[in-house]
């Protein structure tokens, strides 16, 4: 009886270790897929936005720059001797990241105001779009990241810092981790 318990325990332990080992590999693959999805979505969004802007200019008979300069972010970037993947931070982590980077963030119930420090003064400023309480989530323009569905309603780039606004008006920073 004692030998049978040891065999059952060994088989259960072996099964558990195989499941845990495969689960970690799946999460790495999911992380890479999410990183690729973010990269593709930003590229497609910037191309579509530039084409819409060019159509608007053509309607006003203004000269059009036909070269498309889309924003392309590689899903994996070499930083030092490590590979880091592209991630979209949560709203709270994004605000902490912006503050640590040197931005002043003022949050109201209506929107978020951001200023970039230049020495002892503040240079450029940005105000997020108004917050929304409700939003559809069955639209194909949403990006599936993990368990959340995110719609890009705005896109901002200040030098190396890139962030988007989601469907609720929150700022989401794109960075490599």
C-alpha positions in Angstrom: 0.0 0.0 0.0 2.8 2.4 0.8 4.5 1.8 -2.5 1.3 2.5 -4.4 0.9 5.8 -2.6 4.5 6.8 -3.6 3.8 5.8 -7.2 0.5 7.9 -7.3 2.3 10.8 -5.7 5.1 10.6 -8.2 2.7 10.5 -11.1 0.8 13.5 -9.8 4.0 15.4 -9.2 5.2 14.6 -12.7 1.9 15.6 -14.3 1.9 18.9 -12.3 5.4 19.7 -13.4 4.6 19.1 -17.0 1.5 21.3 -16.8 3.4 24.1 -15.1 6.3 23.9 -17.6 3.9 24.1 -20.6 1.9 26.9 -19.0 5.0 29.1 -18.7 5.7 28.5 -22.4 2.2 29.5 -23.4 2.4 32.7 -21.5 5.6 33.6 -23.3 3.9 32.9 -26.6 0.9 35.0 -25.6 3.1 37.8 -24.5 4.9 37.8 -27.9 1.5 37.6 -29.7 0.2 40.6 -27.6 3.4 42.5 -28.4 3.0 41.8 -32.2 -0.7 42.8 -32.0 0.2 46.1 -30.4 2.9 46.8 -33.0 0.6 45.9 -35.9 -2.3 47.9 -34.5 -0.2 51.1 -34.0 1.2 50.7 -37.5 -2.2 50.3 -39.1 -3.7 53.1 -37.0 -1.0 55.6 -38.0 -1.3 54.7 -41.7 -5.1 55.0 -41.7 -5.0 58.3 -39.8 -2.5 59.7 -42.3 -4.5 58.6 -45.3 -7.7 60.1 -43.8 -5.8 63.4 -43.3 -4.6 63.4 -46.9 -8.1 62.8 -48.1 -9.3 65.8 -46.1 -6.6 67.9 -47.6 -7.4 66.8 -51.1 -11.0 67.8 -50.6 -9.8 71.4 -49.9 -7.5 71.4 -53.0 -4.3 71.8 -51.0 -1.0 70.2 -52.0 -0.7 66.7 -50.6 2.4 64.9 -49.4 1.9 61.4 -50.7 4.7 59.8 -48.7 3.3 57.8 -45.8 5.4 57.9 -42.6 3.7 55.3 -40.4 4.9 54.7 -36.8 6.4 51.3 -36.7 7.3 49.8 -33.4 9.1 46.4 -33.4 7.4 43.8 -31.1 10.8 42.9 -29.6 13.6 45.4 -29.1 17.2 44.7 -28.0 18.0 46.8 -25.0 21.6 46.2 -23.9 22.1 42.5 -24.0 18.4 41.7 -23.3 15.4 41.4 -25.5 12.4 43.4 -24.3 8.9 43.2 -25.7 6.5 46.0 -26.4 3.8 46.4 -23.7 0.9 48.6 -23.1 0.8 49.8 -19.5 -2.3 50.0 -17.4 -3.7 53.5 -16.7 -2.2 53.8 -13.2 1.1 52.4 -14.3 1.1 54.7 -17.3 0.7 57.8 -15.1 3.4 56.6 -12.7 5.7 56.0 -15.7 5.0 59.5 -17.1 5.7 61.2 -13.8 9.0 59.2 -13.4 9.9 60.3 -17.0 9.6 64.0 -16.0 6.0 64.9 -17.0 3.7 66.8 -14.6 0.3 65.1 -14.6 -2.9 66.8 -13.3 -5.9 64.6 -13.1 -9.4 65.9 -12.9 -12.8 64.1 -13.1 -13.1 65.4 -16.7 -9.7 64.7 -18.3 -5.9 64.4 -17.7 -3.6 67.4 -18.3 0.1 66.7 -19.0 3.0 69.1 -19.2 6.5 68.4 -20.1 9.2 70.0 -17.9 11.9 72.2 -19.4 14.3 73.3 -16.7 12.3 75.2 -14.1 9.3 75.8 -16.4 6.8 73.7 -18.3 6.9 73.6 -22.1 4.3 71.8 -24.1 1.0 70.7 -22.6 -1.5 68.0 -23.6 -5.1 67.4 -22.5 -6.7 64.0 -22.9 -10.1 63.6 -24.5 -13.1 63.7 -22.2 -13.7 60.6 -20.1 -16.4 58.2 -21.1 -18.2 55.9 -18.7 -19.7 53.4 -21.2 -18.3 52.0 -24.4 -19.1 49.2 -26.8 -16.6 46.3 -26.8 -17.9 44.3 -29.8 -16.3 46.6 -32.4 -13.6 45.1 -34.6 -11.4 48.1 -34.2 -10.7 47.0 -30.6 -7.3 45.4 -29.8 -7.5 42.3 -27.6 -4.7 42.4 -25.0 -4.9 39.6 -22.5 -8.4 39.8 -21.0 -9.0 43.4 -21.9 -10.3 45.0 -25.2 -8.8 48.4 -25.9 -9.8 50.9 -28.5 -7.4 53.6 -29.6 -9.2 56.9 -29.6 -6.1 59.1 -29.6 -2.4 58.8 -30.2 0.4 61.1 -29.0 4.1 61.1 -29.6 6.5 63.4 -27.8 10.0 62.5 -28.9 10.6 58.9 -27.6 7.5 58.9 -25.4 4.4 57.3 -27.1 1.0 56.9 -25.5 -2.6 56.2 -26.6 -5.9 57.1 -25.2 -8.3 54.1 -24.7 -12.0 54.1 -25.0 -12.5 55.4 -21.5 -10.2 58.4 -22.0 -7.3 56.9 -20.0 -3.7 57.3 -21.0 -1.9 54.1 -21.8 1.9 54.3 -22.3 3.7 52.1 -24.9 7.1 51.0 -23.6 9.5 48.0 -23.7 9.7 45.7 -20.7 
